[in-house]
């Protein structure tokens, strides 16, 4: 086909698409034909994925037709795909697209489209060649998919595995929560059976207030007892201090007694030594040793009396301390 003739055919086909634009927007569902168009080579895989990523079918149809109009040589192949798709044969015939059927690479798929006949007779060789080309196109598409989307598939597979682990953990946690909830329900039932309803709770509150009052009274009594105990401890300390003072006084008296006894012994020895000398002499000073001995004897008697008093007082204080200890 000459370039001029091909240009005229393309212009005709583009006019027909524009003319039937509204019909295509209403009747065409991209999902019904997009995979066949990719497989036949009318559009690339990337473009096909971009088209079906649109949210609405109208946007998908608009994007598909715009793509086909940019390469009008692909319009006859688009019509062939419509004829081969269920429910679109009448639409394909109504579009009245002419020209040779070419794929996206520009290769002729067959001699052309005859819109005045339902079928185009082809030789067995043409059918075989077309099948070979389609098989090659499909293999190329498969290789492209593997190269482009294999890493994505691998990542998605790993993510799915991780999600499965998370779901398993969630199931375990859910089971634990359910068990914990059941445990709490059982405790609630037990508490309810023990303490009863609101009426029993009010009764328990009254018992609590009564016990609280008794507790406060006991604390007051204990406070008084502690005060008495403090007084007893103070008295006991005073008694012990008195005992300690008496013991010190007793020690001093014992030392004085020892000194007096030593002095008495010295005087008696001196008196006995000079007794014969003083018998024949009238010396006024002879009575001084005797007076001294008498004084010492009086002091010794007082010491003995005081020692007995200290002993008796000490025994009495020990008895008082023992009585205080028993009352604690």
Secondary structure, 3 states (H helix, E strand, C coil): CCHHHHHHHHHHHHHHHHHCHHHHHHHCCHHHHHHHHHHHCCCCHHHHHHHHCCCCHHHHHHHHHHHHHHCHHHHHHHHHHHHHCCCCHHHHHHHCCCCCEECCCCCEEECCCCCCCCCCCCCHHHHHHHHHHHHHHHHHHHHHHHHHHHHHHHHHHHHHHHHHHHHHHHHHHHHHHHHHHHHHHHHHHHHHHHHCCHHHHHHHHHHHHHHHHHHHHHHHHHHHHHHHHHHHHHHHHHHHHHHHHHHHHHHHHHHHHHHHHHHHHHHHHHHHHCHHHHHCCCCHHHHHHHHHHHHHHHHHHHHHHHHHHHHHHHHHHHHHHHHHHHHC
